[in-house]
Amino acid sequence: MAGHEVMRSVEAGDPGRTRALSAKTFGILAVVGLVVAFSLSSTLVKRAESPGVLVAFWRMVTVSIVWNVLLWSTGRRVTMANLRQALVPGVFFGLNLAVFFAGATHNSVANAALIGSLAPFLIVPAGAWLFKEYIDPRALLFALVAFGGVSLVLFSAPPNGDASLEGNVFGFVAMLLLVAYVTSTRHFRQEMDVTTFMATICPIAAVAVLPLAIGHGDVFGMSGTGWTYMLILTFTSGVVAQGLVVFAQKTIQIGTIAIAQVAQPALAVVWSLLLLSEVVNDRQIAGIAIVVAGLLAFVVLNQRGARSRRMDEERAKVIASQGSGVAV
């Protein structure tokens, strides 16, 4: 009888199950979309054919307007308390973007993307040190493997390519600023929702980058191509990708999203081949594979370890509560 009921349910279609599958499917598509959007950033800023600092500044200005319009549409506003709370992350956010864009315009996409991919290897230990988050000691081995892969990519750059020492230095500084942004966000954001947080930090970031833009000279001096790609960057990585992260988190685990983003460096190189015709040799391809594999292993080990630790803590709480009940 139960079997017939199951068959009828399948034939008729279970609305609840269908909705769950649809939500999960849209969540997966959102993850794919955000990975693609973020991976395009370094290629798009190179296509802009304009100074990276100016692209970063005007992108921040435009994104600030968009996020604040979204916030105003909900009847809310950024408060002084929000500004004080997001000041430090906002400064790091703006400087990271400006330095990364400046470095990307003086470097190959492969180098820029892979140097940026090293950030988790510093963010995870920083989280363990500052916030007592879990870190799997075995994962550190894979961090060393990934660093070796990045070294192989950097030192194997073709002499006729776009890679440069200046671009690499910018890339490492941008990576350190990203680590500072993520860790400070973890500390200062607290209960701020995503829309409020983005509407708050983006104007702060724009103000932080403004002196760099003025120092560059001719703040409005981007080409027509530059303005076009600045707008594209605004709505890909600045708005759409951030929105997709929030949407995906409703049905996809955060750890799964983090693992999916491991593909970004390799995908960025693909975009550079297709859209910029950049040269990547066999040793660099091997290095990229090593970095992605090391990063994937690093993230997976830490995600599994953190999940096991949470389960052990919950189990301990249950046992403790049962013990106290018996004592009573």
Secondary structure, DSSP 8 states (H G I E B T S, - for coil): -HHHHHHHHHHH--HHHHHHHHHHHHHHHHHHHHHHHHHTHHHHHHHTTS-HHHHHHHHHHHHHHHHHHHHHTTT----HHHHHHHHHHHHHHHHHHHHHHHHHTTS-HHHHHHHHTTHHHHHHHHHHHHH-----TTHHHHHHHHHHHHHHHHHT--TTSS--HHHHHHHHHHHHHHHHHHHHHHHH-TT--HHHHHHHHHHHHHHHHHHHHHHHS-TT---HHHHHHHHHHIIIIIIIHHHHHHHHTTTS-HHHHHHHGGGHHHHHHHHIIIII-----HHHHHHHHHHHHHHHHHHHHHHHHHHHHHHHHHHHHHHHHHHHHHH-
